[in-house]
Amino acid sequence: MKYSVVIPVYNRPDEVDELLESLSNQTQKDFEVIIVEDGSVTPCKDVCDKYAGILALHYYAKENSGPGQSRNYGAERAKGDYIIILDSDVVLPAGYLQAIDDELSQSPAEAFGGPDAAHDSFTPVQKAISYSMTSFFTTGGIRGGKAKLDKFYPRSFNMGIRRDVYLQLGGFSKMRFGEDIDFSYRIVEAGYKPRLFPSAWVWHKRRTDFRKFFRQVYNSGIARINLEKRHPGTMKLVHLLPTVFTVGVIALILISAVGRALMHYASHDQFYWMCFAPWIPILLYSIIICTDSAIKNRSLRVGLLSIPAAFVQLMGYGLGLIEAWWKRCVLRQDEFQAFEKTFYK
């Protein structure tokens, strides 16, 4: 067995159905699938039973412990030479595993990962969120793009690692968020060099509305400080840009509000610039986002939706990082103490 595809699942049977269907259409057939039900209230066993005669599929149900520990549970039962980690909200093109096989045949790698993209069937909001998470203008391209401000680290939505290396490093930690980056850092610290496989891409549905998306990126911002505490020196300029953006946007809005108040109470037109000038950089950035997204997605609607998606992505991450900085660096709380109610149950 060459590949073991490990998928943790929590209350997402419909997503699992789509993912398993895409796995059944793979041109490379030398793989098994391990589904780990992580304490779901709505299990996906009936869905898995549909594919029992189609895929070499193993279904396990366990108490909730988070995605990282569920992946470890599956990896311990895997038989493949390589473990492929996927999130349940991805769909694979038919040549996904073959693309990995081709890359490994050309040049072996202990760890690797691939990029993600939006499928034509995704809603305009999903496409806008996908753009905001992959665009150079929002994330610096660090999530698997070719133009990056930082080196590549595999993410858990599309990540591969040799099984013996996985077990040697102990798999994912008990971090509730950021556990995939923590694992990637430990892979690099152990002397291995994760590679980007550009052709091994997936369709990634991510969140379906801006409220859920905000919570996701807010948690990612919190995780960034926790990662810096675990791996000093890993925080780069690109990780601080959302916080700078967040503080800048808030400052510009406050300047505009002060200008309006001064014009109202002081009745001086000299404060007119304070009302409107702060909105110019915000407007220019919005135009850049809208134009770039509309061209890439061939949709003005997606381009327009990408504006709020970009602001949610950057400011959600920035606010989460600020909260974590305050609790971890100023109040000196440890990881579990600071976020026990949010992450750890």
C-alpha positions, -999 to +999 in steps of 0.1 A: +000+000+000+016+033-011-008+059+003-031+062+033-056+091+031-065+101+066-096+123+071-109+136+104-146+144+104-169+163+127-206+166+118-201+168+081-216+138+064-225+156+032-190+169+027-176+134+033-198+121+005-184+145-020-148+138-009-152+100-010-168+103-045-138+122-057-115+096-042-133+068-060-126+086-093-088+088-087-067+074-116-040+063-091-056+033-072-029+022-047-044+038-016-066+033+014-090+058+031-092+061+068-122+081+082-120+092+118-153+103+133-143+128+160-173+125+184-198+138+158-235+142+167-243+136+131-221+107+120-211+098+085-210+060+088-240+056+064-221+076+038-190+055+043-210+023+039-219+034+004-183+033-006-173+001+012-172-019-020-156+008-040-127+021-018-104+004+006-121+023+033-118+020+071-142+039+094-134+046+131-155+065+156-140+080+188-147+106+214-141+142+204-104+153+208-099+178+180-087+173+144-050+169+153-055+140+176-080+124+153-054+125+125-029+108+148-055+081+156-059+074+119-022+075+112-015+049+139-038+025+119-025+034+085-006+009+063+006+031+035+042+043+029+029+079+028+001+095+048-021+120+030-039+144+054-071+160+040-098+181+055-133+169+050-143+200+031-121+194+001-129+177-032-101+162-054-096+163-091-092+128-106-055+132-111-047+144-075-029+112-063-013+107-097+002+142-094+017+133-060+030+100-074+046+118-104+063+143-081+077+116-058+089+096-087+109+126-100+123+136-066+115+118-033+103+140-004+096+133+033+068+158+035+049+178+009+017+197+003-004+213-025-024+244-031-061+248-032-086+264-056-123+273-059-145+250-079-170+263-104-199+249-083-189+269-053-212+298-042-200+333-049-193+337-012-172+306-011-152+318-041-147+351-025-134+335+007-112+312-013-097+342-031-091+361+002-073+330+017-050+325-013-044+359-029-010+377-027-029+409-017-043+393+014-020+365+027+012+372+008+006+339-011+019+318+019-010+293+016+004+274-014+007+299-041+038+304-063+044+340-052+052+338-015+066+361+011+076+332+033+088+296+027+062+268+021+047+249+050+021+222+043-014+228+057-037+201+069-063+206+041-037+191+017-007+176+034+015+145+029+043+129+049+062+097+049+046+074+075+078+066+093+086+103+096+051+110+109+054+084+136+089+094+145+078+130+151+047+120+171+022+135+146+001+165+155+003+182+189-027+189+212-031+225+199-067+231+189-058+255+161-025+260+143-016+223+149-008+218+112+017+246+111+032+234+144+037+200+128+052+216+097+076+235+119+086+203+137+092+186+104+116+214+093+133+215+128+139+177+124+159+184+093+134+176+066+124+200+038+087+200+029+080+206-008+052+223-026+036+201-053+019+227-075+000+201-096-014+183-065-041+208-058-076+204-043-109+222-044-113+236-009-148+248+002-137+265+034-165+284+052-199+291+037-206+325+053-186+355+066-195+349+102-180+314+103-151+327+082-144+354+108-143+329+136-119+307+116-094+334+109-098+349+144-087+315+158-058+315+133-046+348+146-047+335+181-028+304+170+000+325+155+011+338+189+009+303+203+031+291+175+056+318+182+057+307+218+063+271+208+087+280+180+105+312+187+116+332+157+089+317+133+068+348+133+077+368+101+067+402+088+040+385+066+023+373+098+022+408+113+007+425+082-029+417+091-025+433+125-009+464+110-038+464+085-063+461+113-048+489+134-045+511+103-081+506+093-094+513+128-071+544+130-084+557+097-120+553+107-114+570+140-097+599+123-127+603+100-151+601+130-131+628+148-132+650+117-169+647+114-173+656+151-151+687+147-169+699+117-202+695+135-193+712+167-166+736+155-183+744+122-149+747+105-144+735+069-107+730+077-116+696+092-133+685+059-102+666+049-103+646+081-137+632+072-129+619+037-092+616+032-089+585+056-112+566+033-090+570+002-065+542+011-094+519+021-111+526-012-079+520-033-073+487-015-109+477-022-105+485-058-074+464-061-091+434-044-122+437-065-104+440-098-079+412-091-106+388-079-131+397-107-104+389-133-093+357-117-129+344-110-143+360-142-171+374-121-178+410-110-201+397-082-173+375-068-149+405-071-173+427-051-178+400-024-140+396-022-139+431-007-157+421+026-140+387+025-106+403+024-114+427+053-129+398+073-098+377+067-073+404+076-091+420+105-103+388+120-068+374+120-054+407+132-079+410+161-072+373+171-035+380+171-039+411+193-060+392+218-035+364+220-006+389+223-023+405+252-031+373+271+001+354+263+027+382+262+013+409+286-007+388+311+017+359+308-010+333+306-001+299+292-017+285+261-044+263+279-051+289+306-056+317+281-079+299+257-094+270+276-130+282+272-125+288+235-104+258+223-100+231+249-129+211+263 
